[in-house]
């Protein structure tokens, strides 16, 4: 019997990758598969809808324009029927047993709002998907040579890989490529903030969960593969702009985060 789970995927010119995601879900055994998959397409022009349409158990919600990630994900959530929701990027591949493992973790953790799996690249290397809340210093270290100094590398390591990779761990922030929302989380925390078009919606969502006394859990026993697309040179500037705009919005909403005036969630609570 399928899980009481709706998988929601937002696409934008994702024809080259979304088929692999849907194939990986279709290959799951019934007891480890979702009850439905909803693809919300943000006005793609590359044949994404043709790649998705006609697949068993998959419904498509085409949008007349690019709504951004948060609004599109929320539109999928509004159309869903599952008690649990899993938001996936189209460049993710779901591994066998991952969804059942996340469901077990969600149902055994009544305070859990959001959960995420371990993510690996195509070579089998663990990706950084569970992190501490980012300060401006953390962002600067990632984007400047300071991050290659011994001190900077040590700080970045603690920011990017704070979790124990052998057991379920409470963390600050899960990267949004794969985020599981529990029924309790939806009731208490709600959906993604639509103030963000792209980037930082996952950071703010996790901050909101922690501020309302809910847990964000990293579940490394559930694993998926992430094969992110490379941005073209022509699109890189637009991506950077969205990142900067969203960063400013987040720090204006939660100014204490910019200078680290908070404890890691596991050590004292979110930034105020």
VEXBA-206138 format. One record per residue (C-alpha): x, y, z; residue in one letter; chain; residue number from 1. Coordinates in pm, 1 decimal, padded with zeros to 6 digits. Layout:
BEGIN
SITE        px        py        pz  rest  kette   nr
SITE         X         Y         Z     a      A  NUM
...
***
This chain:
BEGIN
SITE        px        py        pz  rest  kette   nr
SITE   00000.0   00000.0   00000.0     x      A    1
SITE   00144.3   00341.1  -00093.0     x      A    2
SITE   00247.2   00585.4   00176.5     x      A    3
SITE   00009.5   00863.7   00282.1     x      A    4
SITE   00245.0   01103.4   00107.0     x      A    5
SITE   00223.5   01355.1  -00174.3     x      A    6
SITE   00544.8   01437.6  -00360.2     x      A    7
SITE   00552.3   01790.3  -00502.5     x      A    8
SITE   00800.1   01891.0  -00771.4     x      A    9
SITE   00833.5   02242.1  -00910.3     x      A   10
SITE   00981.4   02258.8  -01259.7     x      A   11
SITE   01114.8   02536.9  -01476.5     x      A   12
SITE   01277.4   02428.2  -01802.8     x      A   13
SITE   01357.9   02095.2  -01637.9     x      A   14
SITE   01303.9   01859.2  -01932.8     x      A   15
SITE   01658.7   01729.0  -01908.2     x      A   16
SITE   01632.3   01611.0  -01546.7     x      A   17
SITE   01273.6   01565.1  -01430.2     x      A   18
SITE   01226.5   01237.6  -01617.8     x      A   19
SITE   01502.2   01078.7  -01411.5     x      A   20
SITE   01331.3   01184.3  -01088.9     x      A   21
SITE   00993.5   01049.0  -01196.8     x      A   22
SITE   01153.0   00724.4  -01315.5     x      A   23
SITE   01318.4   00679.8  -00974.6     x      A   24
SITE   00983.0   00725.7  -00799.2     x      A   25
SITE   00803.6   00490.6  -01039.0     x      A   26
SITE   01061.5   00221.4  -00960.6     x      A   27
SITE   00977.1   00218.1  -00588.7     x      A   28
SITE   00786.6  -00073.0  -00439.2     x      A   29
SITE   00423.8   00005.1  -00349.8     x      A   30
SITE   00484.8   00009.9   00024.5     x      A   31
SITE   00763.9   00264.3  -00019.3     x      A   32
SITE   00604.7   00480.1  -00287.3     x      A   33
SITE   00399.9   00800.7  -00251.8     x      A   34
SITE   00026.8   00804.5  -00308.4     x      A   35
SITE   00063.4   01081.7  -00567.2     x      A   36
SITE   00314.6   01301.6  -00746.1     x      A   37
SITE   00225.1   01658.9  -00838.5     x      A   38
SITE   00441.0   01852.7  -01083.1     x      A   39
SITE   00390.3   02228.1  -01079.1     x      A   40
SITE   00539.0   02373.9  -01395.7     x      A   41
SITE   00644.4   02739.3  -01391.5     x      A   42
SITE   00576.2   02814.3  -01759.8     x      A   43
SITE   00860.2   02604.6  -01903.0     x      A   44
SITE   00945.7   02649.8  -02270.5     x      A   45
SITE   01166.6   02342.8  -02320.0     x      A   46
SITE   00921.5   02053.4  -02332.1     x      A   47
SITE   00908.3   01983.8  -01959.4     x      A   48
SITE   00532.0   01926.6  -01962.4     x      A   49
SITE   00560.2   01681.3  -02251.2     x      A   50
SITE   00821.6   01489.5  -02048.2     x      A   51
SITE   00584.7   01468.6  -01749.9     x      A   52
SITE   00238.1   01421.8  -01898.8     x      A   53
SITE   00093.0   01074.4  -01926.5     x      A   54
SITE   00293.7   00919.5  -01644.9     x      A   55
SITE   00096.5   00699.1  -01410.0     x      A   56
SITE   00027.5   00859.3  -01072.2     x      A   57
SITE   00161.9   01197.6  -01183.1     x      A   58
SITE  -00053.8   01507.6  -01222.4     x      A   59
SITE   00060.7   01832.4  -01378.9     x      A   60
SITE  -00031.9   02185.1  -01273.6     x      A   61
SITE   00089.0   02418.3  -01551.1     x      A   62
SITE   00122.9   02783.2  -01453.4     x      A   63
SITE   00080.5   03077.7  -01685.5     x      A   64
SITE   00402.6   03239.2  -01561.6     x      A   65
SITE   00701.2   03168.9  -01341.9     x      A   66
SITE   00566.4   03196.4  -00987.5     x      A   67
SITE   00898.0   03126.0  -00818.4     x      A   68
SITE   00973.5   02822.8  -00606.8     x      A   69
SITE   00775.5   02898.5  -00290.1     x      A   70
SITE   00448.6   02995.0  -00458.5     x      A   71
SITE   00465.6   02699.8  -00696.1     x      A   72
SITE   00540.8   02454.9  -00415.4     x      A   73
SITE   00252.0   02597.1  -00214.6     x      A   74
SITE   00020.3   02560.4  -00514.6     x      A   75
SITE   00115.6   02194.0  -00528.7     x      A   76
SITE   00054.5   02158.3  -00156.2     x      A   77
SITE  -00293.1   02309.0  -00194.2     x      A   78
SITE  -00377.5   02050.8  -00461.1     x      A   79
SITE  -00238.3   01754.9  -00266.1     x      A   80
SITE  -00426.0   01483.1  -00078.7     x      A   81
SITE  -00147.7   01322.4   00125.5     x      A   82
SITE  -00114.8   01381.4   00499.5     x      A   83
SITE   00262.1   01418.8   00457.0     x      A   84
SITE   00427.4   01629.8   00186.5     x      A   85
SITE   00769.6   01590.9   00027.3     x      A   86
SITE   00905.8   01877.2  -00182.3     x      A   87
SITE   01171.9   01764.3  -00429.5     x      A   88
SITE   01384.3   01946.5  -00684.0     x      A   89
SITE   01354.4   01794.2  -01032.7     x      A   90
SITE   01726.4   01703.7  -01031.9     x      A   91
SITE   01692.4   01464.0  -00734.9     x      A   92
SITE   01680.5   01085.1  -00765.1     x      A   93
SITE   01494.7   00891.8  -00493.2     x      A   94
SITE   01669.9   00576.3  -00374.2     x      A   95
SITE   01492.5   00259.3  -00268.0     x      A   96
SITE   01363.8   00273.0   00089.3     x      A   97
SITE   01419.8   00645.3   00132.8     x      A   98
SITE   01055.0   00747.1   00154.1     x      A   99
SITE   00958.2   00466.4   00392.8     x      A  100
SITE   01253.1   00556.2   00617.1     x      A  101
SITE   01150.7   00922.7   00624.8     x      A  102
SITE   00791.9   00825.2   00701.8     x      A  103
SITE   00908.6   00609.5   00994.4     x      A  104
SITE   01119.8   00898.9   01126.8     x      A  105
SITE   00832.5   01144.1   01089.5     x      A  106
SITE   00579.9   00922.1   01263.9     x      A  107
SITE   00815.9   00842.3   01551.7     x      A  108
SITE   00899.9   01210.4   01613.1     x      A  109
SITE   00585.0   01399.4   01719.4     x      A  110
SITE   00772.5   01731.2   01744.1     x      A  111
SITE   00914.5   01704.2   01392.3     x      A  112
SITE   00801.8   01964.7   01140.9     x      A  113
SITE   01057.0   01917.4   00863.1     x      A  114
SITE   01283.9   01627.3   00774.5     x      A  115
SITE   01545.7   01568.4   00509.6     x      A  116
SITE   01755.6   01277.6   00379.9     x      A  117
SITE   02127.0   01247.0   00317.8     x      A  118
SITE   02214.9   01360.0  -00034.9     x      A  119
SITE   02492.9   01217.5  -00250.2     x      A  120
SITE   02630.8   01328.6  -00583.7     x      A  121
SITE   02666.8   01097.8  -00882.5     x      A  122
SITE   03014.3   00989.2  -00760.6     x      A  123
SITE   02880.2   00887.8  -00419.6     x      A  124
SITE   03016.7   01185.5  -00224.4     x      A  125
SITE   02803.5   01319.0   00060.5     x      A  126
SITE   02664.8   01666.4  -00006.6     x      A  127
SITE   02608.2   01937.2   00252.5     x      A  128
SITE   02231.5   01948.6   00301.4     x      A  129
SITE   02205.1   01986.0   00681.2     x      A  130
SITE   02360.3   02309.8   00805.6     x      A  131
SITE   02367.3   02570.1   01079.9     x      A  132
SITE   02183.8   02894.6   01010.3     x      A  133
SITE   02405.9   03106.9   00782.4     x      A  134
SITE   02561.9   03427.4   00913.2     x      A  135
SITE   02704.8   03689.9   00679.2     x      A  136
SITE   03049.2   03563.6   00779.0     x      A  137
SITE   02961.3   03210.0   00668.2     x      A  138
SITE   02843.4   03341.6   00331.6     x      A  139
SITE   03158.6   03552.6   00292.2     x      A  140
SITE   03381.6   03256.2   00372.1     x      A  141
SITE   03211.1   03047.2   00105.3     x      A  142
SITE   03254.9   03316.6  -00160.1     x      A  143
SITE   03604.3   03453.0  -00084.4     x      A  144
SITE   03957.6   03311.7  -00040.0     x      A  145
SITE   03913.1   03349.0   00338.0     x      A  146
SITE   03725.1   03021.6   00331.8     x      A  147
SITE   04042.6   02842.5   00224.5     x      A  148
SITE   04237.7   02951.4   00531.3     x      A  149
SITE   04274.8   02699.5   00813.9     x      A  150
SITE   04043.1   02899.9   01038.8     x      A  151
SITE   03790.7   02966.2   00762.4     x      A  152
SITE   03784.8   02604.0   00649.7     x      A  153
SITE   03726.5   02490.1   01006.8     x      A  154
SITE   03435.2   02727.3   01054.3     x      A  155
SITE   03284.4   02632.7   00719.1     x      A  156
SITE   03312.9   02266.3   00807.5     x      A  157
SITE   03111.4   02323.7   01124.3     x      A  158
SITE   02855.0   02525.4   00927.0     x      A  159
SITE   02818.9   02288.8   00631.5     x      A  160
SITE   02847.0   01953.0   00810.1     x      A  161
SITE   02717.3   01994.9   01166.6     x      A  162
SITE   02524.1   01668.7   01182.4     x      A  163
SITE   02616.3   01318.1   01286.5     x      A  164
SITE   02596.8   01111.4   00968.5     x      A  165
SITE   02511.2   00788.6   01150.2     x      A  166
SITE   02187.8   00879.2   01327.7     x      A  167
SITE   01887.7   01109.9   01302.6     x      A  168
SITE   01997.5   01452.1   01427.1     x      A  169
SITE   01819.4   01776.1   01511.0     x      A  170
SITE   01966.6   02054.4   01295.2     x      A  171
SITE   01910.6   02421.3   01216.1     x      A  172
SITE   01851.5   02413.3   00845.0     x      A  173
SITE   01787.5   02164.1   00565.2     x      A  174
SITE   01871.9   02260.5   00208.5     x      A  175
SITE   01551.4   02272.4   00005.8     x      A  176
SITE   01630.2   02008.6  -00258.8     x      A  177
SITE   01436.6   01753.6  -00050.3     x      A  178
SITE   01216.6   01867.5   00239.4     x      A  179
SITE   00952.0   01654.9   00410.3     x      A  180
SITE   00667.2   01838.3   00587.2     x      A  181
SITE   00474.0   01651.0   00854.6     x      A  182
SITE   00103.3   01709.2   00930.3     x      A  183
SITE   00202.3   01866.2   01265.7     x      A  184
SITE   00451.4   02088.5   01087.0     x      A  185
SITE   00194.6   02203.9   00834.7     x      A  186
SITE  -00049.0   02287.1   01115.1     x      A  187
SITE   00202.8   02468.9   01336.6     x      A  188
SITE   00455.7   02613.2   01092.4     x      A  189
SITE   00268.3   02636.6   00763.2     x      A  190
SITE   00406.8   02629.0   00411.3     x      A  191
SITE   00699.1   02816.3   00253.7     x      A  192
SITE   00701.7   03194.4   00276.8     x      A  193
SITE   00594.9   03343.6  -00055.0     x      A  194
SITE   00807.1   03651.4   00013.0     x      A  195
SITE   01095.5   03457.3  -00145.6     x      A  196
SITE   01105.2   03395.7  -00521.1     x      A  197
SITE   01412.0   03170.2  -00506.0     x      A  198
SITE   01667.7   03093.3  -00231.4     x      A  199
SITE   01644.6   03134.5   00147.9     x      A  200
SITE   01285.7   03005.9   00153.2     x      A  201
SITE   01425.4   02685.2   00306.9     x      A  202
SITE   01630.2   02877.0   00566.4     x      A  203
SITE   01330.5   03085.2   00672.9     x      A  204
SITE   01103.1   02781.8   00685.7     x      A  205
SITE   01341.4   02597.1   00918.0     x      A  206
SITE   01387.4   02909.5   01132.1     x      A  207
SITE   01009.4   02938.8   01167.1     x      A  208
SITE   00983.1   02573.6   01270.4     x      A  209
SITE   01244.3   02615.8   01542.4     x      A  210
SITE   01092.2   02940.5   01665.9     x      A  211
SITE   00760.6   02758.7   01714.9     x      A  212
SITE   00914.8   02477.0   01914.8     x      A  213
SITE   00919.7   02221.6   01634.1     x      A  214
SITE   01213.6   02005.2   01527.1     x      A  215
SITE   01402.0   01998.4   01197.0     x      A  216
SITE   01553.2   01652.1   01154.1     x      A  217
SITE   01832.1   01522.6   00933.0     x      A  218
SITE   01774.2   01152.2   00860.2     x      A  219
SITE   02093.0   01005.7   00706.2     x      A  220
SITE   01951.2   00652.2   00694.7     x      A  221
SITE   01731.9   00783.1   00410.8     x      A  222
SITE   01942.1   00870.2   00107.5     x      A  223
SITE   01885.2   01029.6  -00230.3     x      A  224
SITE   02102.0   01138.4  -00520.7     x      A  225
SITE   02126.7   01501.0  -00627.9     x      A  226
SITE   02254.4   01583.8  -00976.3     x      A  227
SITE   02213.9   01963.4  -00996.5     x      A  228
SITE   02220.6   02128.7  -01335.1     x      A  229
SITE   02500.7   02367.7  -01416.2     x      A  230
SITE   02381.7   02722.5  -01473.0     x      A  231
SITE   02479.6   02869.1  -01808.3     x      A  232
SITE   02694.8   03182.0  -01811.0     x      A  233
SITE   02395.7   03380.6  -01933.7     x      A  234
SITE   02182.5   03264.9  -01642.2     x      A  235
SITE   02440.9   03284.1  -01364.5     x      A  236
SITE   02393.1   03657.7  -01311.8     x      A  237
SITE   02019.3   03618.1  -01268.8     x      A  238
SITE   02070.8   03335.8  -01017.5     x      A  239
SITE   02316.4   03548.2  -00816.6     x      A  240
SITE   02069.0   03837.2  -00817.1     x      A  241
SITE   01789.9   03617.4  -00678.9     x      A  242
SITE   02026.2   03487.4  -00411.5     x      A  243
SITE   02127.7   03838.2  -00301.7     x      A  244
SITE   01769.4   03969.3  -00297.6     x      A  245
SITE   01649.7   03674.8  -00091.7     x      A  246
SITE   01945.2   03702.6   00146.2     x      A  247
SITE   01862.6   04068.4   00216.1     x      A  248
SITE   01497.3   03981.7   00275.6     x      A  249
SITE   01587.8   03705.7   00520.2     x      A  250
SITE   01828.4   03916.2   00724.3     x      A  251
SITE   01580.2   04203.2   00736.9     x      A  252
SITE   01321.4   03961.0   00874.8     x      A  253
SITE   01567.6   03803.8   01121.7     x      A  254
SITE   01855.3   04051.6   01175.5     x      A  255
SITE   02019.6   03855.2   01454.7     x      A  256
SITE   02118.0   03585.9   01205.1     x      A  257
SITE   02344.1   03820.6   01009.3     x      A  258
SITE   02600.7   03839.8   01288.7     x      A  259
SITE   02530.5   03509.0   01457.5     x      A  260
SITE   02340.1   03641.6   01759.2     x      A  261
SITE   02188.4   03302.4   01825.5     x      A  262
SITE   02274.1   02954.3   01937.7     x      A  263
SITE   02265.7   02661.4   01703.2     x      A  264
SITE   01918.1   02510.0   01737.6     x      A  265
SITE   02067.9   02203.9   01902.0     x      A  266
SITE   02243.2   02431.1   02152.1     x      A  267
SITE   01991.7   02696.4   02236.5     x      A  268
SITE   01749.1   02814.9   01973.1     x      A  269
SITE   01712.0   03012.3   01651.5     x      A  270
SITE   01824.5   03363.7   01577.8     x      A  271
SITE   01583.6   03634.7   01684.5     x      A  272
***
